[in-house]
C-alpha cells in the first residue's frame, strides 16, 4: 500500500472496521474494509486482490 493510499484509508475511517473486529470474525478487505466471504480472490466491493493479506 502506498503512503497516499494509507493516508486516504486512515482519514476515511475504514481502518476502524478492522480494529473493531475480533480475530475470529470474517476477514476484511485491506483496501476498502468490506467483509470477505470464503476464499474470494478479489474483493466484491472494490476488486482488490485479496491474496495480498
Buried (B, 14 or more C-beta within 10 A) or exposed (E): EEEEEEEEBEEEEBBEBBEEBEEEEEBBBBBBBBBBEEEEEEBBEEEBEBEEE
